[in-house]
Amino acid sequence: MSAGRAGALGRWGRQIALLIPLAGLLVPGHVGAARADALVQVAPHRAGLLSGRSGPPLLGYLARPAGPGPFPAVVELHGCGGMSAHDVALAAMLRSWGYVALVLDSLGGANICQHPGGALAEAFDAYASLRYLSGRAFVDRRRIAVLGESMGGVAVLQIVERGLMEQLFPEHFRAAVAYYPQCRYASLVLTVPTLILVGDRDDWAPAQACRAMLARRAGKGAPVRLVVLRGATHAFDFPEPRRRYLGHLLEYDPDATRAAAAQARAFLQAAFAARPALPPARPSGTVAPK
């Protein structure tokens, strides 16, 4: 690694170190010989909005379960506000379920919530991270999923959409989880089993747009499970006070947070129960838990 990149990793590491206590975590460079949580360089450059190959390196926070593995893994994509303590805490939850979790820092501390284009950059970064994880001995390369929230959820749908990006890369994710994505931007056919979690009070990423997406696809492609959480708004799993952001209501809902986590855990467990190639297509459906 060059001195410039090492310096960038050091600066980024200090920024992330400030997030760790907020997430209630201790992240040393190594924890014994069995497990390591680390700040890693995933690729020489992150996709960025306009940076291309001249941009800064793509960095990430890697959380591993104890033991040599190989473990299933989840690539985690943040929202338009950038990586936060929430993303680190989500990685800790995934690790507690037995997954390697890799949180990408696609924005480098920037906030682009008022600008378009971030989801596509995150999608390219996700494929770079898939390549990175596939080369790690402690990761089961046949069981790697992608999970994203808000803008990251939009990226998730782009990543697994047939004919958009999946033809550009030799590696492929095996399952996908999208928290409150903008479904109106999604196309018809997805290539892997996908779980979409959205609140019925979400005025930023409306549940009705996801229902319309499922109606348009008419059962084509891999199965999609839509879970509409009653009473939940956008960003329902962020433990922050009720607020309005860019005109949209955001409110923490602990019940919806627990329900969504349970759905995500069961979905990933079912998706990774075997180690197959891409699963065959079957009809999709919607679920609205009571």
Secondary structure, 3 states (H helix, E strand, C coil): CCHHHHHHHHHHHHHHHHHHHHCCCCCCCCECCCECCEEEEEECCCCCCCCHHHCCCEEEEEECCCCCCCEEEEEEECCCCCCCHHHHHHHHHHHHCCCEEEEEECCCCCCCCCCCCHHHHHHHHHHHHHHHHHCCCCEEEEEEEEEEECHHHHHHHHHCECCCCCCCCCCCCCEEEEECCCHHHCCCCECCCEEEEEECCCCCCCHHHHHHHHHHHCCCCCCEEEEEECCCCECCCCCCCCEEECCEEECCCHHHHHHHHHHHHHHHHHHCCCCCCCCCCCCCEEECCC
